[in-house]
Amino acid sequence: MIGIDLIKISRMKRFIERFGEKALQKFLSQDEINLVKNYKTAAGFWATKEATSKALGVGIGQDCSFFDITISKTDKGAPIIKLSDKVVQRFNIKDTSASITHDGKYAIAVTVIQTL
């Protein structure tokens, strides 16, 4: 299953300017917030979580919340997606992978999910 999402970086910048760290707390865990270097990184994380939920075919909501998706990084900075046990069991997830890119005014994420 494949998901993709695009976000205008200025949208995330305004969100953070308006609400500060509380904006990040609406969709990121504290460990994820610690990885966020700036609003561009935050936009990439938002896009990754949206792309992941789209790959599941449900979007962000009751079946998969922002907090059912956790993003970390490899030693070389590549994104790693971990899904909650609830989501892994419900959708029979075997593996996940993601790619995040920033270009000009946009952050884009693509997620691939393999099922059993």
N, C-alpha and C positions, 0 to 999 in steps of 0.2 A: 504494500500500500504506500502511496506517495502523497505527500502534502507539501504545499508551497504557500508562503505568505510574504507580503510586501507591506512595508510601513514607511510613511514619510517621516524622516528623522525629526523634522521640526515639530511634528505632532508630539513626539516623546519629549522633546525639549520643553515645550509649553506645559505638558503634563507635570514634569518634574519641577519646573519653575513655579507652578501654581500650588503644588501639594508637597514639595520637598521629598524627603525619604518616605513619607506615607504613600506617595505615588508608587514607589518601588515595592513597598510592602503589600500592595494590592495584588501583585502577580509574581513576586519573587520571595524565596526563603532568605533568611539572613545569610546563609552561605553563598547564595547566588548574588545577593546585594554586595557582598565582599568582593566578588569578581568584577563587578561593574566599575569600569574606569571613568565613564562619562555617559551622557545621554545617547550617544551613538551605540555604545555597547548595550545599553538598556533596550534600545530599539531592536537590535539584533536578537536579544533574548525574547522579547515580546513576539517577534516574528517566528522564532523557533517554536515557542509554545503553541502559537496559533497553527503553524504548519503541522505540528505533531497531532493536534486534535483533529485537524482536517484529514490527515492520513488515516486516523481511526474512523473517520466518517461521521463524527458526532459534533465537532466544534467544541468550544469551551462552554461548559454547562454542567448539568447534573451528572452525566456519564463520565466526564473528564474535566476536572477543574484545573486552573493554573497550577495548583499545588500538588496535583497528581503527576506533574511533569517537572523533573528537576534537571537543571543544566549544570554541568561542571566542565572542566577543561583538562586535556591531556597535558603532559609536560611541555609539549610543543605548541599548545594553545588551541588545538582542535576541539570543537564542542563534543561533549558526551551527553546523551540523554538517558535518564533513568526514569522509569515509570513506576507509579505506586503498585503495590501488590494487587490492589483492587482492579486496576486497569489491566495489568499483566494477565490476571486470571480471567477477567471478563472477555478480553479480546484475544486470548491465547497468544500472547506476544512471545516471540523467540529472540528477536534482536532489533536494535534500532540504530540508525545513523543519521547524522545531520551535517549540513553545510550552511554557514552564514557568510554573507558578503555585504559590504557597504559600497555604494557607488553614488557619488554626488549627493543627492537629496534623499536617497532611499537606503533602507536595510532590507535584505531579502534572505529568507531561509527556506531550505528544502529539507524535508525529512523523509526517510524511507523506513518503513516498519515491516519486519518479517514476522509472519505468524506460523504457528505449528501446523 
